[in-house]
Amino acid sequence: MTTSAICQRATPSLLTALAALAGALPAAPAFAVVSIDYVSIGNAGNAADPLTSYGAVVYAYQIGKYEVTNAQYVEFLNAKGATNSAVIFNGAMAGYGITQSGSSGSYSYSVSSTYANMPVGGTTWFDAARFTNWLGNDQGGGSMETGAYTLNGAMSGVFPANAGAQVYIPSENEWYKAAYYNGATSAYSLYPNGQNSITPADANYYGFGPADVDYGTPGSYGTYGQGGNVWEWNDAVISSAARGKRGGAYGYGSAAFLASSYRYGAVPTQSESNIGFRIASVPEPGLVVLAMFTSGVLVARRKR
């Protein structure tokens, strides 16, 4: 029986009782919707960078135009961090603007306007994975333990993205292509400003702290901050104990860390104030099929 049929057959007293019951139920917590500003990375099937052998991607995808901000991460914390049992908040995050209030079971989080648009720092690889799970599970009360990554409470170990994941930490090749490849020229640059040289005006690598995520000069696809500001996790498995990071960070004082030739890894539980992340995504399968019919071009689906 449909809902409308039930309502039509209900007596006035029953409707009154249902309304009273609805009023007695606790209201669902209100959270601001986190919206990721993506740029599209086309030129599927590009060759790898001859300098490093990275950057080849056979499918079209999207990647965050900016690093995930403190303000976006705070929404995640307020949705999933009431007990902080998964340690998605830590002291390194507090160093740059995020505040935890209350006690376990009722923790709440906020960020000052000064730091809201700066990249969240202090994130472990597991924090980034849980954020992407939550984002892909419609946010709010959505799970942070399953989705792109099947974590189920894990706090250590190496977890690959599940096949068919649609919101996830970018692979190293995806991150690299977005940072260094120019689809118009089919060539790679040494730095993520689309050039073979870079200055502190292009990227925040000489400063004493993070800058807003839209600081500097964008790369060829329009991403900001893939050089400097904070290191960014990617999905590379560097070793049995390390996941990939790229892009350098504020305060290093050398452009060498921003270069395509600099590959770095860290244990996935590392949580320094200068480590953050950005999000990658592929379209829903139905949108891929629609794009194939619209363009007349067969686009390979991303596979893990």
Buried (B, 14 or more C-beta within 10 A) or exposed (E): EEEEEEEEEEEEEEEEEEEEEEEEEEEEEEBEEBEBEBBEBEBBEBEBBEEBEBBBBEBBBBBBBBBBBBBBBBBBBBBBBBEBEBBBBBEBBBBBBBBBEEEEEEBEBBBEEEBBBBBBBBBBBBBBBBBBBBBBBEBBEBBBBBBBBBBEEBEEEBBEBBEEBBBBBBBBBBBBBBBBBBBEEEBBBBBBBBBEEBBBEBBBBBBEBBBBBEBBBBBBBBBBBBBBBBBBBBBBBBEEBBBBBBBBBBBBEEBEBBBBEBBBBBBBBBBBBBBBBBBBBBBEEEEBEEBEEEEEEEBEEBEE
